[in-house]
């Protein structure tokens, strides 16, 4: 999924998706032309992050739950 697609699927904004990508809480694959593609794993991770934020957890707490992902 592209940024707009994942944002739409999770009822958030592309800027929100980009924010969590910059924090490396989600790590999309990049194509040769530089486009980022988000997997279903990224979507699940972002859904968890958005839910945690909605419940009042800080970004720092959300960061501490980050599962190590292979580079």
Secondary structure, DSSP 8 states (H G I E B T S, - for coil): --HHHHHHHTTS-HHHHHHHHHTTSS--EE-TTS-EE--HHHHHHHHHHHHHHHTT--HHHHHHT------
